[in-house]
Amino acid sequence: MVLRRKKLYGDGFLFPSRHKVGHIEQKYVTEQVFYRQPYSQIRPEQVRPRLTVTHWAPHDLRRTSRTLLAKLGCPDSVGETILGHMLPGVVGTYNRHQYDDEKRLWLFNLSEHLESLAKRFEI
């Protein structure tokens, strides 16, 4: 998926904002998902595509990704930094390593895993 996004948008943000310089904010994505849920009453007169999978939020994707990373064997320190979490306690205070190479590796592993799952369900 990352490689497909890079083909579309180059070396900048994978999810660039159309309205400002930078990336799409998480809150905007959450609002747009809710707006498209079939039960959303926000502007009911406005016709828009509705999601077929309901009762979920983008934060669920973070939780699922973290769970899958653990399943694949990703070390906790790397998995937590992928999510942008500060490592707890003394480790977080003294360990300032950014894990960039490790994050790249584990996100590639996750991408490969998700691609293999998608291929199993292709019609």
N, C-alpha and C positions, 0 to 999 in steps of 0.2 A: 504494500500500500504506500509506503514512504516513497519508493521509487516512482510510482505512478504520480504522486503529488509533486515530486520534484520535476517530472517531465512537464507538468502543467504550469508550475510556478517558479521553476528555477531553484537557485540556492537560497532564496529568501525564506520567509515563513511558510510552513506547510499549509496553514490555514490563514491566509492573509485577510485582513479586514477590507471591505469595500468602502467603508465610510471614513476611515482614518488611517494614518500610517501605523503599521504594526500588525499584530495578529488579532484574530477574533477572540473576544473575551469569553471566559467560561460562562458567565451569567447570561450573555446573549444566546449562547447555544442552549442553555437550560430553558430560557424563555421561549425560544423558537420550537423546541421539542414539545413543551407544554401547550403552546398555541395550536399545534397541529394534532394534539390528542383528540379523539372523537368526542370526548366528554367536556372539552374546553368550552366555556361560555364567554370567553373573551371575544368581543366583536362577532356575535353569532350571525349577523347579516352578511359578513364577509365570506365569500366562497374561497376555499383554499384546500390544498391536498391534506388529507387526514392520514395519520399513521395507522397501520394495520396491527402493529404490536403495541399494546397499551400498558399503562401503569408502570412506566420506567422513566428514569431520568439519566442524563449524561453521567452523573456521579456513579451510577451503577456500572458504567463501563470502566471507570477507574478501579472499582472494587474487583470486577471480573478480571481485568488485566493483571492486577496484583496477585490474585489467586492463581491465575494461569502461570505467571512468572514463578511463583513458589512451586507449583506442580512440575514445571520444567527444570527445577533445581537452582533457580537464581538465588544467590545469597541475599539475606535480608538487607544488608547494608546497601546493596545495589538496587534492590527492589524499592526500598524506601526513598532513595534519592531519585529514582525515576519518577516517583509520584511527587517529588518536591518536598518530601518530609525531612525535617532535621533529625539526625540520628539522636537517640535519647542519651541523657546523662553525660558522663565524662567523655564517652566516645564522641558525642556531638560537639562537645566543647573543644576537644583537642585534635580530633581528626578532621582536617580541612580538605581532604582529598575530594575532588569533584566526581570521580569515577566515570569520566567521559568515555573512555575506551570500553569499559565494562558495560555501561549503559547502552552504548551502540551495539555491542555484541548481543546483549540480552533482548534488546528491542528487535534486533534482526531475528533472533531465535523465536521470539513471540510472533513476529510477522510470518515466518515460515510455518509455524504451528497453525496459525489461523488460516493461512492459504491452503494448507493440507486439509483442514476441516472443511473449508469451502468447496474444495474439489470433490470431497466425498458426497456432497449434497447437490452438485450441479445437475441440472436437468438437461 
